[in-house]
Amino acid sequence: MKSSSNSSPFSGAILLLLLSFCTYGFLLRSGRLDLQIAPDSKDYLQYQVASLTDVLSSIRTPAYPLFLKLVSSTVGIELLPTIQWFLWILVVLIFYLALLSGGFRRATALVATAPMVLASAQVEFAAHVLADSMAVSLSVVAVGSCVAWGKEGTVRWLGLATFASLASILTRPAFLFLIPCLPLLTLVVNWLSNDSRTFRALLIQRGLPMLAATLLPFFTYCSLRYVVVNEFGLVSFAGHNIIGIAAQSLEPNDIHSLPDSVKTLARDILDRREVHPQYHPPKDYETMESNFNPMVWQIAVPAAKSIVGNDTLEVDRSLSILARSSMLRHPGFYIRWLIWNAKTAFRRTLEVLAHDLGIQLALVLFVGMAILSSLRFGGKSATLDDDWVLLKHQSRELFLLLWISILFWAMGMGLVILVEPSLTRYVQSVSVLLPPVVSCLLFHTAERWWSDRVPVPWGQSR
């Protein structure tokens, strides 16, 4: 059996475009592409670009706010949902081509990417003034480029991976996990390709170039921030995140053991926490999650600003120092949070997959093929050699998609679990590559069933 990986990709791309335009029409008619302003939107829309210092000292990374300013100044912010949606469709096409370059047969590449058109992360958030849609799109380009680079080793895929990974990270820092994830995926691609080179050779020729391509631009940006604002790092936001968890464990008798620089801040947080109507003692995960946003934005950040002023860098440093000190005082509290948060992330991932429109479409098509096969086809016809070749192709394709999706989900969700609640929007973002695995598994099952049978004329008994 000959692989179709070298066949023309245009027929598959046309089918993806047809599905995309049908989905766009549905979303448009249902009102799901009406512009949505979320609580976080204000930070993006009011982003200051008067100077480089303003840009690099903000609590938001610059890529998405600058993208919004470009959209607003050209076509108008009202068209943002449509632009974000069609950018996602472009990403799906790039991922399809990347799978072909990575050695996938054309049919499998099409089946794997078709559910992504209906990805919940885009169906839910393409209409929102939030970085989620753009960051997911860029991260999928980075992963697809990594798959193609691992197989082909061409510079264009490495360059695209470099751009997409850095742009994704500068859109949403939560995608920082791409830096270790992409080199690992590169090695997995070569491993599943039965590459005859030694591990050392693969590491030098594929893994290390990908690591350098993702790490060096990141360090360059962090170095620029150090020169301009005297802070080495991606963004001044780590303290804002972790204080939402750590300050819930803070107790009055902790004050004497805290660093002198944050004792006043700790007292102020305790006082504000005591009288805040939305804060409740953190007895379980649900309470801790509901406490998170009020703790950050209505208690801790205002308390820090009342002491150090509106200096974003100083506010974040103060919150980081207090958070680390509190976590060292109460490690059991943080460990309990991690366990509960991980369980919630896994449960919400299953819920997201159960409601994913792409998986539902794949199931409908699978059932249809099964019914047609039972009505139209008879006994076995495939030879053992054909069976072996088909199984070889299927195994590589399925295991590669499985490794991609698991690494992407585990590393992405792991970073979230460490510092903030595993909200459904975060779960949707890192689960975007799981539906292709389900779709591919269903297709492979149907493909083997189909290949094992010969046609029976309609109306003829078996």
Stockholm file with secondary structure:
# STOCKHOLM 1.0

chainA/1-462         MKSSSNSSPFSGAILLLLLSFCTYGFLLRSGRLDLQIAPDSKDYLQYQVASLTDVLSSIRTPAYPLFLKLVSSTVGIELLPTIQWFLWILVVLIFYLALLSGGFRRATALVATAPMVLASAQVEFAAHVLADSMAVSLSVVAVGSCVAWGKEGTVRWLGLATFASLASILTRPAFLFLIPCLPLLTLVVNWLSNDSRTFRALLIQRGLPMLAATLLPFFTYCSLRYVVVNEFGLVSFAGHNIIGIAAQSLEPNDIHSLPDSVKTLARDILDRREVHPQYHPPKDYETMESNFNPMVWQIAVPAAKSIVGNDTLEVDRSLSILARSSMLRHPGFYIRWLIWNAKTAFRRTLEVLAHDLGIQLALVLFVGMAILSSLRFGGKSATLDDDWVLLKHQSRELFLLLWISILFWAMGMGLVILVEPSLTRYVQSVSVLLPPVVSCLLFHTAERWWSDRVPVPWGQSR
#=GR chainA/1-462 SS CCCCTTSCSHHHHHHHHHHHHHHHHHHHHTTTTSCBCCTTHHHHHTCCCSSHHHHHHSSSCSHHHHHHHHHHHHTCGGGHHHHHHHHHHHHHHHHHHHHHHTTCCHHHHHHHHHHHHTCHHHHHHTTBSSSHHHHHHHHHHHHHHHHHHHHHCCHHHHHHHHHHHHHHHHHCGGGGGHHHHHHHHHHHHHHHTTCCSCHHHHIIIIIHHHHHHHHHHHHHHHHHHHHHHSCCSSCTTHHHHHHHHHTTSCCGGGGGGSCHHHHHHHHHHHHHHHHCTTCCCCCSHHHHHHHHHIIIIIIIHHHHHHHHCSCHHHHHHHHHHHHHHHHHHCHHHHHHHHHHHHHHHHHHHHHHHHTCHHHHHHHHHHHHHHHHHHHHBCSCCCCHHHHHHHHHHHHHHHHHHHHHHHHHHHHHHHHHHHHSCCCHHHHHHHTTTHHHHHHHHHHHHHHHHHHTCCBCCTTCCC
#=GC SS_cons         CCCCTTSCSHHHHHHHHHHHHHHHHHHHHTTTTSCBCCTTHHHHHTCCCSSHHHHHHSSSCSHHHHHHHHHHHHTCGGGHHHHHHHHHHHHHHHHHHHHHHTTCCHHHHHHHHHHHHTCHHHHHHTTBSSSHHHHHHHHHHHHHHHHHHHHHCCHHHHHHHHHHHHHHHHHCGGGGGHHHHHHHHHHHHHHHTTCCSCHHHHIIIIIHHHHHHHHHHHHHHHHHHHHHHSCCSSCTTHHHHHHHHHTTSCCGGGGGGSCHHHHHHHHHHHHHHHHCTTCCCCCSHHHHHHHHHIIIIIIIHHHHHHHHCSCHHHHHHHHHHHHHHHHHHCHHHHHHHHHHHHHHHHHHHHHHHHTCHHHHHHHHHHHHHHHHHHHHBCSCCCCHHHHHHHHHHHHHHHHHHHHHHHHHHHHHHHHHHHHSCCCHHHHHHHTTTHHHHHHHHHHHHHHHHHHTCCBCCTTCCC
//
